[in-house]
Amino acid sequence: MSYGQVSTWLAWVPKENAELAHRVFKTNGWLRSDVHPLTKSNLVGFPLLHNPPQEALERTCKGRFPLPQMNIQEVTVHPSIVPHASMRHAVGMWLKDRNIVTNELLDSLPAKWERLGELILLPYGTFDGTEWNEVKSHAELPTLWHQIAESLGGTSLALQAPIANDGYRSPQIELLHGTTEVRFTDHNVAYAFDAGQVMWSSGNVTERRRIGALDLTGEVVIDAYAGVGYYTLPMLVHGKAACVHACEWNPASIEGLRTSAALNGVESRLKVHDGDNAASMATLLGVANRVHLGLLPSSEPAWEAAIRCLNDEGGWLHVHMNVEEKAIDDWVKATVNSLNLIASEWQRPWRLQPHHLERVKWFSPRVRHVVLDVQTVVDSMN
């Protein structure tokens, strides 16, 4: 297409919601890639291919960020740089300079990857085909890894692998170039950790931001599976929790959590409990306004402890689980029933009821990662 001035629809959202809005607009196929976002005052204007129907906007934005203001405006169209094309060009030039046949190799390059700060993580199995044998045995192979990382805007490159079955759910990545130490900012929260030792799920971004958007002012929160602080840090930075008790047993995760807390200036409101959360939570009975239960595929092992950790006035539980889509309604009922049985067994002065179910993402073709927000209510029988 030609470049210059064109009229396009712009969706204006508050700057603090810009990262999330970008993901939402892109996921729905609304975002133009040839026009840069605009800014004015405290708003960011995202260029859209068309004006989405009002009901689609409301359905997509509800509970995430304010409904965008829409207007048509003259903007400048820029040539877009497609990262995959940049990688393909870099690999093609490297192969050509070494007289290696390119077509089959270029066609096998991945179309998707993950980025953590300056570290580019390519999918498991990339470069595994026999067609790559000559390349991987080449004396100048390190220069290829460097050029791939650079073409994708990073300084380090690694291959993903299945999560280790070691109790810590440690990632297994093969470092090709650079370092696994990463530092990045997500929704104005700084994270720093060793990606070679700590699991990170980029797919949970909407849930991290949803939890961070809750007003936790004055609350004591327990994060039963804190990890590197996926949810702990947003609750401290954005939710303004008075204190978060973070339970974690992976030393590498704890190191990353402490470092990240210091970067965000919230270390004084963070209490890290090292070791098995069953033992840690036994020391926190009756202290919490809220307990976050973020383990997959199931957080059920900590439900009883969570019920006991809520104070007598009650509060909230955020229960994560992988559930078959067709079974979600039944799971919600069964979960609430189980939680109320536990509460009754421990003679808690309240019962629990479902407040909201968040469908976070697809875990597999028929299985959803969901989060059930459960709220306590005073039991009239007590």
Rosetta blueprint (number, residue, H / E / L):
1 M L
2 S L
3 Y L
4 G L
5 Q E
6 V E
7 S E
8 T E
9 W E
10 L E
11 A E
12 W E
13 V E
14 P E
15 K H
16 E H
17 N H
18 A H
19 E H
20 L H
21 A H
22 H H
23 R H
24 V H
25 F H
26 K H
27 T H
28 N L
29 G L
30 W L
31 L E
32 R L
33 S L
34 D L
35 V E
36 H L
37 P L
38 L E
39 T E
40 K E
41 S L
42 N L
43 L E
44 V E
45 G E
46 F E
47 P E
48 L E
49 L L
50 H L
51 N L
52 P L
53 P L
54 Q H
55 E H
56 A H
57 L H
58 E H
59 R H
60 T H
61 C H
62 K L
63 G L
64 R L
65 F L
66 P L
67 L L
68 P L
69 Q E
70 M E
71 N E
72 I E
73 Q E
74 E E
75 V E
76 T E
77 V E
78 H L
79 P L
80 S L
81 I L
82 V L
83 P H
84 H H
85 A H
86 S H
87 M H
88 R H
89 H H
90 A H
91 V H
92 G H
93 M H
94 W H
95 L H
96 K H
97 D H
98 R L
99 N L
100 I L
101 V L
102 T L
103 N H
104 E H
105 L H
106 L H
107 D H
108 S L
109 L L
110 P L
111 A L
112 K L
113 W L
114 E E
115 R E
116 L E
117 G L
118 E L
119 L E
120 I E
121 L E
122 L E
123 P L
124 Y L
125 G L
126 T L
127 F L
128 D L
129 G L
130 T H
131 E H
132 W H
133 N H
134 E H
135 V H
136 K H
137 S L
138 H L
139 A L
140 E L
141 L H
142 P H
143 T H
144 L H
145 W H
146 H H
147 Q H
148 I H
149 A H
150 E H
151 S H
152 L L
153 G L
154 G L
155 T L
156 S E
157 L E
158 A E
159 L E
160 Q L
161 A L
162 P L
163 I L
164 A L
165 N L
166 D L
167 G L
168 Y L
169 R L
170 S L
171 P L
172 Q L
173 I L
174 E E
175 L E
176 L E
177 H E
178 G L
179 T L
180 T L
181 E E
182 V E
183 R E
184 F E
185 T E
186 D E
187 H L
188 N L
189 V E
190 A E
191 Y E
192 A E
193 F E
194 D E
195 A L
196 G L
197 Q L
198 V L
199 M L
200 W L
201 S L
202 S H
203 G H
204 N H
205 V H
206 T H
207 E H
208 R H
209 R H
210 R H
211 I H
212 G H
213 A L
214 L L
215 D L
216 L L
217 T E
218 G L
219 E L
220 V E
221 V E
222 I E
223 D E
224 A L
225 Y L
226 A L
227 G L
228 V L
229 G L
230 Y L
231 Y L
232 T H
233 L H
234 P H
235 M H
236 L H
237 V H
238 H L
239 G L
240 K L
241 A E
242 A L
243 C E
244 V E
245 H E
246 A E
247 C E
248 E E
249 W L
250 N L
251 P H
252 A H
253 S H
254 I H
255 E H
256 G H
257 L H
258 R H
259 T H
260 S H
261 A H
262 A H
263 L H
264 N H
265 G L
266 V L
267 E H
268 S H
269 R H
270 L E
271 K E
272 V E
273 H E
274 D E
275 G L
276 D L
277 N H
278 A H
279 A H
280 S H
281 M H
282 A L
283 T L
284 L L
285 L L
286 G L
287 V L
288 A E
289 N L
290 R E
291 V E
292 H E
293 L E
294 G L
295 L L
296 L L
297 P L
298 S E
299 S L
300 E H
301 P H
302 A H
303 W H
304 E H
305 A H
306 A H
307 I H
308 R H
309 C H
310 L E
311 N L
312 D L
313 E L
314 G L
315 G L
316 W E
317 L E
318 H E
319 V E
320 H E
321 M E
322 N E
323 V E
324 E E
325 E H
326 K H
327 A H
328 I H
329 D H
330 D H
331 W H
332 V H
333 K H
334 A H
335 T H
336 V H
337 N H
338 S H
339 L H
340 N H
341 L H
342 I H
343 A H
344 S H
345 E H
346 W L
347 Q L
348 R L
349 P L
350 W E
351 R E
352 L E
353 Q E
354 P E
355 H E
356 H E
357 L E
358 E E
359 R E
360 V E
361 K E
362 W E
363 F E
364 S E
365 P L
366 R L
367 V E
368 R E
369 H E
370 V E
371 V E
372 L E
373 D E
374 V E
375 Q E
376 T E
377 V E
378 V E
379 D L
380 S L
381 M L
382 N L
